[in-house]
Amino acid sequence: MINGKKTVCPYCNQEMKKWKIPQTTTWNDTFFYVCFNDNCPYFMEGWDYMWETQKARASYRCRLDSDSDKYAPLPVWSREALRNNIME
């Protein structure tokens, strides 16, 4: 929860997971909430979008910034990418 609000993905309505931000990034936060639902339309459609626009074999997951309370993309290169930082 952020500010008493449930952390749910706006694209698939699944509960988002708390994800620890690696220390080697430039983000000031210590964690985000991220949708790790592999069937989320945002994640699934991202593969085609990234290939068509960037010629990159990548996608993105929906993240909720814990400081700004805004949704933004989190780039991924595979279904398994970044799962090791899930805080459960």
C-alpha positions in Angstrom: 0.0 0.0 0.0 1.1 3.5 -0.7 -0.6 6.3 1.3 -3.3 3.8 2.3 -4.0 3.0 -1.4 -3.8 -0.7 -2.6 -1.0 -1.3 -5.1 -2.9 -2.8 -8.0 -1.7 -2.8 -11.7 -4.0 -0.5 -13.7 -3.6 -2.7 -16.8 -4.5 -6.2 -15.3 -5.9 -5.4 -11.8 -3.4 -7.8 -10.2 -1.7 -7.0 -6.9 1.8 -5.5 -7.5 4.9 -6.8 -5.7 7.3 -4.7 -3.7 10.6 -4.7 -5.6 13.9 -3.5 -4.2 15.7 -1.1 -6.5 19.4 -2.1 -7.2 22.0 0.2 -5.7 23.6 0.7 -9.1 20.7 2.8 -10.4 20.1 6.5 -10.4 16.7 6.3 -8.8 16.4 7.9 -5.4 13.8 5.4 -4.1 14.6 2.2 -2.3 11.7 0.3 -3.8 8.9 0.3 -6.3 5.8 -1.7 -6.7 5.9 -3.8 -9.9 3.4 -5.9 -11.8 5.0 -9.3 -12.4 1.9 -10.8 -14.0 3.2 -12.4 -17.2 -0.3 -12.2 -18.7 -0.6 -8.4 -18.1 -1.5 -6.7 -21.4 1.0 -3.9 -20.7 3.9 -6.5 -20.4 2.6 -8.7 -23.3 2.0 -5.9 -25.8 5.3 -4.3 -24.8 7.3 -7.0 -26.7 5.7 -6.1 -30.1 5.9 -2.4 -29.4 9.6 -2.4 -28.5 10.4 -4.5 -31.6 8.4 -2.3 -33.9 9.7 1.0 -32.6 13.2 0.2 -31.3 14.1 -3.1 -32.9 14.8 -4.3 -29.3 13.9 -7.7 -28.0 12.6 -6.3 -24.7 9.4 -5.3 -23.0 8.4 -3.5 -19.8 6.5 -4.0 -16.6 4.2 -1.5 -14.9 5.9 0.0 -11.9 4.5 2.3 -9.3 6.9 4.8 -7.9 6.7 4.8 -4.1 7.6 8.5 -3.8 5.6 10.1 -6.6 2.7 7.6 -6.6 2.9 7.6 -10.4 2.9 4.6 -12.8 5.8 4.2 -15.3 7.5 1.5 -17.3 10.3 -0.7 -15.9 12.3 -2.2 -18.9 12.8 -6.0 -18.9 14.7 -8.3 -21.3 12.9 -11.6 -20.3 10.0 -12.9 -18.3 12.4 -13.8 -15.5 14.3 -10.5 -15.5 14.3 -8.5 -12.2 12.4 -11.1 -10.2 15.3 -11.7 -7.9 14.7 -8.3 -6.2 11.1 -9.1 -5.3 10.7 -8.4 -1.5 8.3 -10.9 0.1 
